[in-house]
């Protein structure tokens, strides 16, 4: 990842085709040692390709990957029904109550 970041940083800086030497120099300037094998692979994979197109293509592929967020699915994997929101509110209330109970376990309250 550090090699790719250095490659992209050099491109943004105006070097349209950074060499392995350029990347090593950049990484060395911030105290990072470059891995020759990974650097060689990166250079060979990006040779002759437009990085802007690769980023756009990767972004479109990444958009189709599920991210595990709320996404409309219930905990059982089924789509959330219209009544899904109250269940979430109940859980939030339960957590709040648990938090209040944990204060009592310490032997003092807010106004003691």
Secondary structure as UniProt FT lines:
FT   HELIX           2..12
FT   TURN            13..14
FT   TURN            16..17
FT   HELIX           20..29
FT   TURN            30..31
FT   HELIX           36..46
FT   TURN            47..48
FT   HELIX           51..63
FT   TURN            71..72
FT   TURN            75..76
FT   TURN            82..83
FT   HELIX           84..104
FT   TURN            105..107
FT   TURN            110..111
//
